[in-house]
């Protein structure tokens, strides 16, 4: 019930008193029993300020330690939801190694510590909320002949 869990998590995060809302999902990306649809969870995420990070897993079947490879469709779902929120998917090949989990969570923690927050205050509108696309780019210049493009991982838009 991945979609149900995501919807519940986003709703709880929206009620949080902390200014930064980050949700980490550990999954293979496949949903098998949710009452909530993909579209519903996508819309709830779009209307929130929650940043979603996903950890994509391979898993063991229990039958002679057969590893089932990561589901490509599930990976696409995780990628769409995380990029929509400004987060990202991190894939793990060896879910049995505790070091793999440490590395993934250290990377997420590093990203969260090195983020900047940009606030947008658009003029209020009357009527129904409308989705506005958003694109942020960043760069750094050292010398006049040297410039570096930075990664700006942001939400894809906002409702107003």
Backbone as numpy.savetxt, mean C-alpha at the origin, in Angstrom:
# Nx Ny Nz CAx CAy CAz Cx Cy Cz
-10.65 -14.05 3.65 -11.48 -12.85 3.65 -10.61 -11.60 3.65
-9.71 -11.52 2.68 -8.76 -10.42 2.64 -9.45 -9.06 2.47
-10.43 -8.97 1.59 -11.11 -7.68 1.37 -11.85 -7.23 2.62
-12.51 -8.16 3.32 -13.20 -7.81 4.57 -12.20 -7.30 5.61
-11.05 -7.97 5.71 -10.01 -7.56 6.67 -9.46 -6.18 6.30
-9.22 -5.94 5.03 -8.71 -4.63 4.60 -9.71 -3.52 4.91
-10.97 -3.77 4.58 -12.00 -2.75 4.85 -12.07 -2.44 6.34
-12.07 -3.47 7.16 -12.12 -3.29 8.61 -10.89 -2.53 9.11
-9.72 -2.90 8.60 -8.48 -2.23 9.00 -8.46 -0.77 8.62
-8.91 -0.45 7.41 -8.93 0.95 6.97 -9.92 1.75 7.81
-11.09 1.18 8.09 -12.08 1.87 8.91 -11.55 2.14 10.32
-10.84 1.18 10.90 -10.26 1.38 12.23 -9.15 2.44 12.19
-8.33 2.42 11.14 -7.25 3.40 11.03 -7.80 4.82 10.86
-8.93 4.95 10.17 -9.54 6.27 9.98 -10.01 6.87 11.30
-10.26 6.04 12.31 -10.70 6.52 13.62 -9.52 6.74 14.57
-8.32 6.43 14.11 -7.13 6.56 14.95 -6.82 8.02 15.23
-6.26 8.27 16.38 -5.90 9.65 16.75 -4.53 10.06 16.23
-3.73 9.09 15.73 -2.41 9.40 15.20 -2.53 10.03 13.82
-1.58 10.88 13.48 -1.64 11.59 12.20 -1.24 10.72 11.01
-0.38 9.73 11.22 0.05 8.86 10.14 -0.67 7.52 10.27
-1.32 7.10 9.19 -2.07 5.84 9.19 -1.44 4.88 8.19
-0.81 3.83 8.70 -0.14 2.84 7.87 -0.71 1.47 8.22
-1.07 0.72 7.20 -1.59 -0.63 7.36 -0.67 -1.58 6.60
-0.25 -2.68 7.25 0.60 -3.67 6.60 -0.20 -4.95 6.43
-0.30 -5.41 5.19 -1.03 -6.62 4.85 -0.04 -7.70 4.44
-0.12 -8.85 5.09 0.72 -10.00 4.73 -0.21 -11.01 4.07
-0.01 -11.26 2.77 -0.96 -12.07 2.02 -0.35 -12.57 0.72
-1.01 -13.54 0.12 -0.65 -13.94 -1.23 -1.48 -13.17 -2.25
-2.39 -12.31 -1.78 -3.18 -11.47 -2.66 -4.49 -12.09 -3.10
-4.73 -13.34 -2.74 -5.96 -14.01 -3.17 -7.04 -13.85 -2.10
-8.23 -13.51 -2.52 -9.37 -13.41 -1.61 -10.29 -14.58 -1.91
-10.77 -15.24 -0.87 -11.59 -16.42 -1.13 -12.95 -16.43 -0.45
-13.25 -15.45 0.42 -14.51 -15.57 1.15 -15.06 -14.23 1.64
-14.69 -13.13 1.05 -15.12 -11.82 1.55 -16.53 -11.46 1.10
-17.21 -10.74 1.97 -18.50 -10.13 1.60 -18.24 -8.81 0.88
-17.08 -8.21 1.15 -16.68 -6.96 0.53 -16.03 -7.27 -0.82
-16.37 -6.51 -1.85 -15.78 -6.71 -3.17 -14.48 -5.93 -3.31
-13.73 -6.25 -4.35 -12.49 -5.52 -4.64 -12.80 -4.04 -4.84
-13.83 -3.73 -5.60 -14.20 -2.34 -5.87 -14.53 -1.60 -4.58
-15.25 -2.25 -3.68 -15.61 -1.60 -2.41 -14.37 -1.30 -1.58
-13.45 -2.27 -1.47 -12.26 -2.04 -0.66 -11.37 -0.99 -1.33
-11.33 -0.99 -2.65 -10.55 0.03 -3.37 -11.12 1.43 -3.10
-12.45 1.56 -3.13 -13.08 2.85 -2.89 -12.90 3.32 -1.45
-12.97 2.40 -0.49 -12.74 2.75 0.92 -11.31 3.24 1.10
-10.37 2.57 0.47 -8.96 2.96 0.55 -8.73 4.31 -0.12
-9.36 4.53 -1.27 -9.22 5.81 -1.98 -9.74 6.98 -1.14
-10.82 6.76 -0.38 -11.42 7.81 0.41 -10.76 8.01 1.77
-9.73 7.23 2.07 -9.06 7.33 3.37 -7.69 7.97 3.20
-7.03 8.17 4.33 -5.64 8.64 4.27 -4.68 7.54 4.72
-5.11 6.30 4.59 -4.31 5.15 4.99 -3.33 4.78 3.88
-2.07 4.56 4.27 -1.05 4.08 3.35 -0.93 2.57 3.57
-1.09 1.80 2.49 -1.06 0.35 2.57 0.26 -0.19 2.05
0.93 -0.99 2.88 2.09 -1.76 2.45 1.65 -3.22 2.44
2.03 -3.96 1.42 1.70 -5.38 1.34 2.97 -6.20 1.25
2.97 -7.32 1.97 4.06 -8.27 1.91 3.51 -9.49 1.19
3.95 -9.71 -0.04 3.48 -10.84 -0.85 4.25 -12.10 -0.50
3.51 -13.19 -0.28 4.12 -14.44 0.18 3.98 -15.59 -0.79
4.97 -16.45 -0.85 4.83 -17.82 -1.33 4.46 -18.62 -0.10
3.90 -19.80 -0.25 3.58 -20.58 0.94 3.82 -22.06 0.71
4.01 -22.77 1.82 4.26 -24.21 1.80 2.92 -24.93 1.88
2.75 -26.03 1.15 1.49 -26.75 1.14 1.38 -27.78 2.26
2.46 -28.21 2.82 2.41 -29.28 3.82 2.56 -30.65 3.18
2.50 -30.71 1.86 2.70 -31.97 1.14 4.14 -31.98 0.66
4.99 -32.67 1.38 6.42 -32.79 1.02 7.06 -31.43 0.79
6.67 -30.44 1.60 7.24 -29.09 1.52 7.21 -28.51 0.11
6.09 -28.67 -0.57 5.93 -28.12 -1.91 5.63 -26.62 -1.77
6.41 -25.81 -2.45 6.20 -24.36 -2.41 5.28 -23.97 -3.55
4.19 -23.29 -3.23 3.27 -22.80 -4.25 3.71 -21.38 -4.60
4.02 -21.11 -5.86 4.52 -19.78 -6.23 3.46 -18.71 -6.04
3.94 -17.49 -5.88 3.06 -16.34 -5.68 2.07 -16.22 -6.84
0.85 -15.99 -6.52 -0.24 -15.86 -7.48 -0.10 -14.53 -8.23
0.05 -14.56 -9.55 0.23 -13.33 -10.32 -0.98 -12.42 -10.23
-2.18 -13.00 -10.26 -3.40 -12.19 -10.13 -3.43 -11.50 -8.77
-3.07 -12.25 -7.72 -3.02 -11.68 -6.38 -1.98 -10.57 -6.29
-0.86 -10.76 -6.96 0.17 -9.72 -6.99 -0.32 -8.45 -7.64
-1.11 -8.59 -8.71 -1.68 -7.41 -9.37 -2.66 -6.68 -8.47
-3.44 -7.43 -7.72 -4.40 -6.83 -6.79 -3.66 -6.07 -5.70
-2.64 -6.71 -5.11 -1.86 -6.04 -4.07 -1.18 -4.79 -4.62
-0.63 -4.88 -5.82 0.05 -3.73 -6.43 -0.91 -2.57 -6.66
-2.10 -2.86 -7.16 -3.07 -1.79 -7.41 -3.48 -1.11 -6.12
-3.78 -1.88 -5.09 -4.23 -1.29 -3.83 -3.13 -0.49 -3.15
-1.91 -1.01 -3.15 -0.83 -0.30 -2.48 -0.43 0.97 -3.23
-0.35 0.92 -4.55 0.04 2.11 -5.30 -1.03 3.18 -5.21
-2.28 2.79 -5.12 -3.38 3.73 -4.96 -3.23 4.54 -3.68
-2.73 3.89 -2.63 -2.64 4.53 -1.32 -1.30 5.23 -1.08
-0.34 5.03 -1.96 0.99 5.61 -1.76 1.97 4.65 -1.12
1.56 3.40 -0.92 2.45 2.38 -0.36 3.09 1.56 -1.45
3.51 0.36 -1.11 4.11 -0.51 -2.11 4.04 -1.96 -1.66
4.26 -2.86 -2.62 4.29 -4.30 -2.34 5.74 -4.74 -2.25
6.04 -5.53 -1.25 7.35 -6.15 -1.11 7.13 -7.65 -1.17
7.83 -8.34 -2.07 7.64 -9.77 -2.25 8.73 -10.55 -1.51
8.32 -11.63 -0.89 9.26 -12.50 -0.17 9.31 -13.85 -0.86
10.51 -14.32 -1.16 10.66 -15.64 -1.76 10.79 -16.73 -0.71
11.44 -16.43 0.38 11.69 -17.45 1.40 10.97 -17.08 2.68
9.71 -17.51 2.79 8.90 -17.14 3.96 9.29 -17.95 5.19
10.14 -18.96 5.03 10.55 -19.77 6.17 11.72 -19.14 6.92
12.40 -18.21 6.30 13.58 -17.60 6.92 13.18 -16.36 7.72
13.41 -16.37 9.02 13.08 -15.19 9.83 13.81 -13.95 9.34
14.99 -14.15 8.76 15.76 -13.01 8.24 15.00 -12.30 7.12
14.24 -13.04 6.31 13.45 -12.44 5.23 12.40 -11.50 5.80
11.73 -11.92 6.87 10.73 -11.05 7.50 11.40 -9.81 8.08
12.54 -9.99 8.75 13.27 -8.86 9.33 13.62 -7.83 8.26
14.12 -8.31 7.12 14.53 -7.41 6.05 13.35 -6.62 5.50
12.21 -7.28 5.31 11.03 -6.61 4.77 10.54 -5.53 5.73
10.43 -5.87 7.01 9.92 -4.90 7.97 10.91 -3.78 8.25
12.21 -4.07 8.17 13.22 -3.00 8.30 13.11 -2.02 7.13
12.86 -2.53 5.93 12.70 -1.67 4.77 11.46 -0.77 4.91
10.35 -1.35 5.37 9.14 -0.55 5.58 9.40 0.52 6.64
10.04 0.15 7.74 10.34 1.12 8.80 11.25 2.23 8.29
12.26 1.88 7.49 13.16 2.88 6.93 12.39 3.86 6.04
11.51 3.32 5.18 10.72 4.19 4.31 9.83 5.13 5.12
9.21 4.62 6.15 8.31 5.44 6.96 9.08 6.55 7.69
10.30 6.23 8.13 11.11 7.23 8.82 11.63 8.31 7.88
11.75 8.01 6.61 12.35 8.97 5.68 11.32 9.62 4.77
10.06 9.59 5.14 9.01 10.21 4.34 8.80 11.67 4.75
8.35 12.44 3.80 7.91 13.80 4.05 6.40 13.83 3.87
5.77 14.75 4.54 4.32 14.87 4.41 4.01 16.17 3.68
3.18 16.06 2.67 2.76 17.19 1.87 1.25 17.33 2.03
0.80 18.50 2.44 -0.63 18.71 2.64 -1.19 19.55 1.50
-2.35 19.17 1.03 -3.03 19.89 -0.04 -4.36 20.37 0.53
-4.66 21.64 0.36 -5.91 22.20 0.87 -6.69 22.81 -0.29
-7.40 21.99 -1.06 -8.16 22.52 -2.19 -9.39 23.28 -1.70
-9.88 24.15 -2.55 -11.09 24.91 -2.22 -12.26 23.95 -2.07
-13.13 24.17 -1.07 -14.29 23.30 -0.94 -15.24 23.45 -2.12
-15.87 22.35 -2.47 -16.83 22.37 -3.58 -18.20 21.99 -3.05
-19.19 22.40 -3.76 -20.54 22.01 -3.37 -20.97 20.82 -4.22
-21.83 20.01 -3.68 -22.31 18.86 -4.44 -21.54 17.60 -4.12
-21.60 16.67 -5.06 -21.01 15.35 -4.88 -19.48 15.41 -4.95
-18.82 14.61 -4.10 -17.35 14.53 -4.14 -16.90 13.95 -5.46
-15.78 14.45 -5.95 -15.23 14.01 -7.22 -13.78 13.59 -7.00
-13.34 12.55 -7.71 -11.96 12.07 -7.63 -11.05 12.98 -8.44
-9.99 13.46 -7.82 -8.99 14.30 -8.49 -7.66 13.56 -8.50
-7.11 13.37 -9.69 -5.82 12.70 -9.81 -4.72 13.61 -9.28
-3.67 12.97 -8.79 -2.56 13.69 -8.20 -1.26 13.06 -8.65
-0.30 13.88 -9.06 1.03 13.37 -9.41 2.06 14.31 -8.81
2.96 13.74 -8.04 4.02 14.50 -7.39 5.35 13.95 -7.89
6.23 14.84 -8.30 7.59 14.44 -8.70 8.58 15.18 -7.81
9.74 14.61 -7.66 10.77 15.22 -6.82 12.11 15.01 -7.46
13.00 15.94 -7.25 14.35 15.84 -7.76 15.31 16.54 -6.84
16.57 16.25 -7.01 17.61 16.88 -6.21 18.73 17.25 -7.16
19.25 18.44 -6.99 20.37 18.83 -7.85 21.58 19.10 -6.98
22.70 18.61 -7.42 23.97 18.83 -6.72 24.69 19.97 -7.41
25.44 19.65 -8.43 26.10 20.67 -9.23 25.17 21.04 -10.38
25.54 22.03 -11.14 24.69 22.48 -12.24 24.52 21.42 -13.32
25.51 20.56 -13.49 25.43 19.55 -14.53 24.92 18.20 -14.01
24.66 18.11 -12.73 24.28 16.83 -12.12 22.95 16.96 -11.41
21.98 16.17 -11.82 20.70 16.15 -11.10 20.28 14.70 -10.90
19.53 14.48 -9.83 19.11 13.14 -9.47 17.60 13.12 -9.30
16.94 12.16 -9.92 15.50 12.02 -9.75 15.23 11.15 -8.53
14.35 11.62 -7.66 14.01 10.90 -6.44 12.69 10.16 -6.64
12.44 9.18 -5.79 11.18 8.45 -5.84 10.17 9.20 -4.99
9.05 9.56 -5.59 7.96 10.20 -4.86 6.79 9.24 -4.88
6.65 8.47 -3.81 5.55 7.50 -3.72 4.40 8.20 -3.02
3.34 8.47 -3.76 2.22 9.24 -3.22 0.90 8.57 -3.57
-0.15 9.05 -2.93 -1.49 8.62 -3.29 -1.73 9.00 -4.75
-2.63 8.29 -5.41 -2.92 8.60 -6.81 -3.92 9.73 -6.96
-4.54 10.15 -5.87 -5.50 11.22 -5.96 -6.25 11.42 -4.65
-7.29 12.21 -4.70 -8.08 12.50 -3.50 -9.51 12.86 -3.92
-10.43 12.72 -2.99 -11.82 13.13 -3.21 -12.02 14.53 -2.66
-12.72 15.35 -3.42 -13.13 16.68 -2.93 -14.35 17.08 -3.70
